[in-house]
Amino acid sequence: MCTVVVSVEPDSEVPVLLAGVRDEFVTRPWMSPGRYWPGHPEILGGRDLEAGGTWLAAHPADRRVAALLNGRGPAAPPETRRSRGELPLRAAAEGDLPPVDPRVYDPFHLLIAGLDGVRLWSWDGESLAEEKLPRGVHVLGNDGWERGDDDPRAAWFRPLFAAAPRPVWTSDCDSPERFWGEWLTLASGGGLAVDDPRALIVNRRLPDRRVYASLSVTLVALSAEGLRYDFCPRPDEPSTWHRVDTTG
């Protein structure tokens, strides 16, 4: 996953809202959200078929979601490297950073959101840092938590998400458009072209002719009433937005 937008409002009926955009090489195979892991039958997430893990894992019963972003820094030694895709699974299940040696992973940012707040762990290949996100709207990318306006994407989208009306919780609204309103429009790219430097949804052909693009978008809402999970497997086709069944 390359961009996460998260809104934290502890006193709201829906305290946490999260939008996640997964950017990847288009040839890397994957599957839409499901319960794929026998060791974690309670966890929902999209499955990376190359390494077996996920980029975002949801625990509906515990109202918790974990999202993984690639970081920057030296890679793990090839002889000990493990897939970072296992981290969201364990984090969503356990509600904390798994007790692992970070040196076996390439750099990452791991966000865990629940009704008790939102925390972020960042590993740059040399040191591990933990932060708690305060009230407000935050944008995270491969460089981590974008606090200022140096990143054009964060500078453009942070105030737009902050100004968008907050969804009102309802358990019987199947339509993503009706539930999310402006949040869905913004998470779908907000009308920006894929080559705009501010773009949330991207599509790039690299010099080696490989294509790197936004392959999916996820929206998650956490409330005392439940966990709402909506998914778009084709960001270029907004009609593919659908609600994910979290009842198990």
C-alpha positions as a Markdown table, in Angstrom:
| # | Residue | x | y | z |
|---|---|---|---|---|
| 1 | Met | 0.0 | 0.0 | 0.0 |
| 2 | Cys | 1.4 | 3.4 | -0.9 |
| 3 | Thr | -1.1 | 5.9 | 0.6 |
| 4 | Val | -3.3 | 5.9 | 3.7 |
| 5 | Val | -5.5 | 8.7 | 4.8 |
| 6 | Val | -6.9 | 8.3 | 8.4 |
| 7 | Ser | -9.3 | 10.5 | 10.3 |
| 8 | Val | -9.3 | 10.3 | 14.1 |
| 9 | Glu | -12.2 | 11.9 | 16.0 |
| 10 | Pro | -12.5 | 10.1 | 19.4 |
| 11 | Asp | -15.8 | 11.8 | 20.3 |
| 12 | Ser | -17.5 | 11.0 | 17.0 |
| 13 | Glu | -20.1 | 8.3 | 16.4 |
| 14 | Val | -17.5 | 6.9 | 14.0 |
| 15 | Pro | -14.2 | 7.6 | 15.6 |
| 16 | Val | -11.9 | 6.3 | 12.9 |
| 17 | Leu | -12.2 | 6.5 | 9.1 |
| 18 | Leu | -9.5 | 5.1 | 6.9 |
| 19 | Ala | -8.8 | 5.2 | 3.1 |
| 20 | Gly | -6.0 | 3.1 | 1.7 |
| 21 | Val | -4.7 | 3.0 | -1.9 |
| 22 | Arg | -2.6 | 0.1 | -2.9 |
| 23 | Asp | 0.0 | 0.8 | -5.6 |
| 24 | Glu | 1.9 | -2.2 | -7.1 |
| 25 | Phe | 3.2 | -3.6 | -10.3 |
| 26 | Val | 0.2 | -4.7 | -12.4 |
| 27 | Thr | 1.7 | -8.1 | -13.0 |
| 28 | Arg | 1.8 | -9.0 | -9.3 |
| 29 | Pro | -1.2 | -11.4 | -8.7 |
| 30 | Trp | -3.7 | -10.8 | -5.9 |
| 31 | Met | -7.2 | -11.5 | -4.7 |
| 32 | Ser | -10.0 | -9.2 | -3.4 |
| 33 | Pro | -10.8 | -9.3 | 0.3 |
| 34 | Gly | -11.7 | -12.5 | 1.9 |
| 35 | Arg | -10.9 | -14.8 | 4.9 |
| 36 | Tyr | -7.9 | -16.6 | 3.4 |
| 37 | Trp | -5.7 | -17.5 | 6.4 |
| 38 | Pro | -6.5 | -20.6 | 8.5 |
| 39 | Gly | -4.3 | -19.3 | 11.3 |
| 40 | His | -6.4 | -16.1 | 11.4 |
| 41 | Pro | -10.0 | -17.1 | 10.5 |
| 42 | Glu | -11.3 | -13.8 | 12.0 |
| 43 | Ile | -9.2 | -11.6 | 9.6 |
| 44 | Leu | -10.5 | -10.1 | 6.4 |
| 45 | Gly | -8.1 | -8.8 | 3.7 |
| 46 | Gly | -7.0 | -8.8 | 0.2 |
| 47 | Arg | -4.4 | -11.5 | -0.5 |
| 48 | Asp | -1.1 | -11.1 | -2.2 |
| 49 | Leu | -0.7 | -14.3 | -4.2 |
| 50 | Glu | 3.1 | -13.9 | -4.6 |
| 51 | Ala | 4.0 | -13.8 | -0.9 |
| 52 | Gly | 0.7 | -14.9 | 0.7 |
| 53 | Gly | 0.2 | -11.9 | 3.0 |
| 54 | Thr | -1.8 | -8.7 | 2.8 |
| 55 | Trp | -1.5 | -5.0 | 2.7 |
| 56 | Leu | -4.6 | -4.3 | 4.9 |
| 57 | Ala | -6.2 | -6.6 | 7.4 |
| 58 | Ala | -9.5 | -6.0 | 9.2 |
| 59 | His | -10.7 | -7.7 | 12.4 |
| 60 | Pro | -14.5 | -7.0 | 12.4 |
| 61 | Ala | -15.3 | -8.4 | 15.8 |
| 62 | Asp | -12.7 | -6.3 | 17.5 |
| 63 | Arg | -13.3 | -3.2 | 15.4 |
| 64 | Arg | -9.6 | -3.0 | 14.3 |
| 65 | Val | -7.7 | -2.5 | 11.1 |
| 66 | Ala | -4.0 | -2.7 | 10.3 |
| 67 | Ala | -2.4 | -1.3 | 7.1 |
| 68 | Leu | 1.1 | -1.7 | 5.8 |
| 69 | Leu | 3.1 | 0.7 | 3.7 |
| 70 | Asn | 6.6 | 0.1 | 2.3 |
| 71 | Gly | 9.2 | 2.3 | 3.8 |
| 72 | Arg | 12.6 | 3.6 | 2.7 |
| 73 | Gly | 16.0 | 2.4 | 3.9 |
| 74 | Pro | 18.4 | -0.5 | 3.6 |
| 75 | Ala | 16.7 | -3.9 | 2.8 |
| 76 | Ala | 16.9 | -6.9 | 5.0 |
| 77 | Pro | 19.6 | -9.5 | 4.4 |
| 78 | Pro | 18.3 | -11.9 | 1.7 |
| 79 | Glu | 19.2 | -15.0 | 3.8 |
| 80 | Thr | 16.8 | -13.9 | 6.6 |
| 81 | Arg | 14.2 | -11.7 | 4.8 |
| 82 | Arg | 10.6 | -12.4 | 5.6 |
| 83 | Ser | 7.5 | -11.0 | 3.8 |
| 84 | Arg | 6.2 | -7.8 | 5.4 |
| 85 | Gly | 2.7 | -8.9 | 4.3 |
| 86 | Glu | 2.4 | -11.1 | 7.5 |
| 87 | Leu | 2.6 | -8.0 | 9.7 |
| 88 | Pro | -0.9 | -6.6 | 9.1 |
| 89 | Leu | -2.4 | -10.1 | 9.7 |
| 90 | Arg | -0.7 | -10.4 | 13.1 |
| 91 | Ala | -1.2 | -6.8 | 14.1 |
| 92 | Ala | -5.0 | -6.9 | 13.3 |
| 93 | Ala | -5.3 | -10.1 | 15.3 |
| 94 | Glu | -3.2 | -9.1 | 18.3 |
| 95 | Gly | -3.9 | -5.3 | 18.4 |
| 96 | Asp | -0.2 | -4.5 | 18.7 |
| 97 | Leu | 3.1 | -4.7 | 16.8 |
| 98 | Pro | 3.9 | -8.4 | 16.6 |
| 99 | Pro | 6.9 | -9.4 | 18.8 |
| 100 | Val | 9.3 | -9.9 | 16.0 |
| 101 | Asp | 12.9 | -8.8 | 15.1 |
| 102 | Pro | 12.3 | -6.0 | 12.6 |
| 103 | Arg | 15.7 | -6.7 | 11.0 |
| 104 | Val | 14.1 | -9.6 | 9.1 |
| 105 | Tyr | 11.9 | -7.1 | 7.2 |
| 106 | Asp | 12.5 | -4.5 | 4.6 |
| 107 | Pro | 11.6 | -1.0 | 5.8 |
| 108 | Phe | 7.9 | -0.5 | 6.5 |
| 109 | His | 5.3 | 1.6 | 8.2 |
| 110 | Leu | 2.6 | -0.3 | 10.1 |
| 111 | Leu | -0.5 | 1.4 | 11.2 |
| 112 | Ile | -3.0 | -0.1 | 13.7 |
| 113 | Ala | -6.3 | 1.6 | 14.2 |
| 114 | Gly | -9.0 | 0.7 | 16.7 |
| 115 | Leu | -11.6 | 2.4 | 19.0 |
| 116 | Asp | -8.7 | 3.0 | 21.4 |
| 117 | Gly | -6.8 | 5.2 | 18.9 |
| 118 | Val | -4.4 | 4.9 | 16.0 |
| 119 | Arg | -0.7 | 4.0 | 16.3 |
| 120 | Leu | 2.1 | 3.9 | 13.8 |
| 121 | Trp | 5.3 | 1.9 | 13.8 |
| 122 | Ser | 8.1 | 2.8 | 11.3 |
| 123 | Trp | 11.2 | 0.7 | 10.6 |
| 124 | Asp | 13.8 | 2.3 | 8.4 |
| 125 | Gly | 16.2 | -0.7 | 8.4 |
| 126 | Glu | 18.1 | 0.7 | 11.4 |
| 127 | Ser | 15.7 | 1.9 | 14.0 |
| 128 | Leu | 12.1 | 1.3 | 15.0 |
| 129 | Ala | 9.9 | 4.2 | 16.0 |
| 130 | Glu | 6.4 | 4.3 | 17.5 |
| 131 | Glu | 3.9 | 7.2 | 17.4 |
| 132 | Lys | 0.3 | 7.8 | 18.3 |
| 133 | Leu | -1.7 | 9.9 | 15.8 |
| 134 | Pro | -3.6 | 12.7 | 17.4 |
| 135 | Arg | -7.1 | 14.0 | 16.5 |
| 136 | Gly | -7.5 | 15.1 | 12.9 |
| 137 | Val | -6.8 | 13.9 | 9.4 |
| 138 | His | -3.4 | 12.4 | 8.6 |
| 139 | Val | -1.8 | 11.3 | 5.3 |
| 140 | Leu | 0.8 | 8.5 | 5.3 |
| 141 | Gly | 3.0 | 7.5 | 2.4 |
| 142 | Asn | 6.3 | 5.7 | 1.8 |
| 143 | Asp | 8.1 | 8.4 | 3.7 |
| 144 | Gly | 5.8 | 7.9 | 6.7 |
| 145 | Trp | 3.5 | 10.4 | 8.4 |
| 146 | Glu | 3.3 | 13.5 | 6.2 |
| 147 | Arg | 3.0 | 16.2 | 8.8 |
| 148 | Gly | 3.7 | 19.2 | 6.6 |
| 149 | Asp | 2.9 | 20.4 | 3.1 |
| 150 | Asp | 6.1 | 19.3 | 1.4 |
| 151 | Asp | 4.3 | 16.3 | -0.2 |
| 152 | Pro | 1.9 | 17.7 | -2.9 |
| 153 | Arg | -0.5 | 14.8 | -2.5 |
| 154 | Ala | -0.8 | 15.3 | 1.3 |
| 155 | Ala | -1.0 | 19.1 | 0.9 |
| 156 | Trp | -3.9 | 18.7 | -1.6 |
| 157 | Phe | -5.9 | 15.9 | 0.0 |
| 158 | Arg | -5.6 | 16.5 | 3.7 |
| 159 | Pro | -7.8 | 19.6 | 3.8 |
| 160 | Leu | -10.3 | 18.0 | 1.4 |
| 161 | Phe | -10.8 | 14.9 | 3.5 |
| 162 | Ala | -10.9 | 17.1 | 6.6 |
| 163 | Ala | -13.7 | 19.2 | 5.1 |
| 164 | Ala | -15.7 | 16.2 | 3.8 |
| 165 | Pro | -18.8 | 15.4 | 5.9 |
| 166 | Arg | -18.2 | 12.4 | 8.2 |
| 167 | Pro | -20.3 | 9.3 | 7.4 |
| 168 | Val | -23.2 | 8.6 | 9.7 |
| 169 | Trp | -23.2 | 5.0 | 11.0 |
| 170 | Thr | -25.9 | 2.8 | 9.6 |
| 171 | Ser | -25.8 | -1.0 | 9.4 |
| 172 | Asp | -28.3 | -1.3 | 6.6 |
| 173 | Cys | -26.8 | 1.0 | 3.9 |
| 174 | Asp | -25.3 | -1.3 | 1.3 |
| 175 | Ser | -24.5 | 1.5 | -1.1 |
| 176 | Pro | -20.9 | 2.7 | -0.7 |
| 177 | Glu | -21.9 | 6.0 | -2.4 |
| 178 | Arg | -24.7 | 6.7 | 0.1 |
| 179 | Phe | -22.6 | 5.8 | 3.2 |
| 180 | Trp | -19.3 | 7.4 | 2.3 |
| 181 | Gly | -20.4 | 10.4 | 0.3 |
| 182 | Glu | -17.5 | 12.7 | -0.5 |
| 183 | Trp | -15.0 | 10.3 | 1.2 |
| 184 | Leu | -15.6 | 7.9 | -1.6 |
| 185 | Thr | -15.2 | 10.5 | -4.3 |
| 186 | Leu | -11.9 | 11.6 | -2.8 |
| 187 | Ala | -10.6 | 8.1 | -2.2 |
| 188 | Ser | -11.4 | 7.4 | -5.9 |
| 189 | Gly | -9.0 | 10.1 | -6.9 |
| 190 | Gly | -11.0 | 13.3 | -6.5 |
| 191 | Gly | -11.0 | 13.9 | -10.3 |
| 192 | Leu | -7.2 | 14.3 | -10.6 |
| 193 | Ala | -5.4 | 12.9 | -13.6 |
| 194 | Val | -3.2 | 9.9 | -12.9 |
| 195 | Asp | -0.1 | 11.8 | -13.9 |
| 196 | Asp | -0.9 | 14.8 | -11.7 |
| 197 | Pro | 1.9 | 15.3 | -9.0 |
| 198 | Arg | -0.9 | 15.5 | -6.4 |
| 199 | Ala | -2.6 | 12.3 | -7.6 |
| 200 | Leu | -3.8 | 9.7 | -5.1 |
| 201 | Ile | -4.6 | 7.2 | -8.0 |
| 202 | Val | -1.6 | 6.7 | -10.2 |
| 203 | Asn | -0.5 | 4.8 | -13.3 |
| 204 | Arg | 3.1 | 4.9 | -14.4 |
| 205 | Arg | 5.1 | 3.1 | -17.1 |
| 206 | Leu | 8.7 | 2.8 | -15.9 |
| 207 | Pro | 11.8 | 2.9 | -18.2 |
| 208 | Asp | 12.0 | -0.9 | -18.1 |
| 209 | Arg | 8.4 | -0.9 | -19.5 |
| 210 | Arg | 6.8 | -2.3 | -16.4 |
| 211 | Val | 3.6 | -0.6 | -15.2 |
| 212 | Tyr | 3.2 | 0.5 | -11.6 |
| 213 | Ala | -0.4 | 1.6 | -10.8 |
| 214 | Ser | -3.1 | 1.9 | -8.2 |
| 215 | Leu | -4.6 | -1.6 | -8.1 |
| 216 | Ser | -7.3 | -1.1 | -5.5 |
| 217 | Val | -8.8 | 1.3 | -2.9 |
| 218 | Thr | -10.2 | 0.4 | 0.5 |
| 219 | Leu | -12.4 | 2.4 | 2.9 |
| 220 | Val | -12.9 | 1.3 | 6.5 |
| 221 | Ala | -15.0 | 2.9 | 9.2 |
| 222 | Leu | -14.7 | 1.9 | 12.9 |
| 223 | Ser | -17.5 | 2.4 | 15.3 |
| 224 | Ala | -18.8 | 0.9 | 18.6 |
| 225 | Glu | -21.6 | -0.4 | 16.3 |
| 226 | Gly | -19.2 | -2.3 | 14.0 |
| 227 | Leu | -16.7 | -2.2 | 11.3 |
| 228 | Arg | -17.6 | -1.1 | 7.8 |
| 229 | Tyr | -15.4 | -2.3 | 4.9 |
| 230 | Asp | -15.8 | -1.1 | 1.3 |
| 231 | Phe | -13.5 | -2.0 | -1.6 |
| 232 | Cys | -12.8 | -1.0 | -5.2 |
| 233 | Pro | -10.8 | -3.5 | -7.2 |
| 234 | Arg | -10.7 | -1.2 | -10.3 |
| 235 | Pro | -9.9 | 2.4 | -9.4 |
| 236 | Asp | -10.4 | 3.3 | -13.0 |
| 237 | Glu | -13.9 | 2.0 | -12.8 |
| 238 | Pro | -15.7 | 3.6 | -9.8 |
| 239 | Ser | -18.7 | 1.4 | -10.5 |
| 240 | Thr | -16.7 | -1.5 | -9.0 |
| 241 | Trp | -17.0 | -0.1 | -5.5 |
| 242 | His | -18.8 | -2.6 | -3.2 |
| 243 | Arg | -19.4 | -3.4 | 0.4 |
| 244 | Val | -17.4 | -6.3 | 1.9 |
| 245 | Asp | -19.4 | -8.8 | 4.0 |
| 246 | Thr | -17.9 | -8.6 | 7.5 |
| 247 | Thr | -20.3 | -11.0 | 9.2 |
| 248 | Gly | -18.2 | -14.1 | 8.6 |
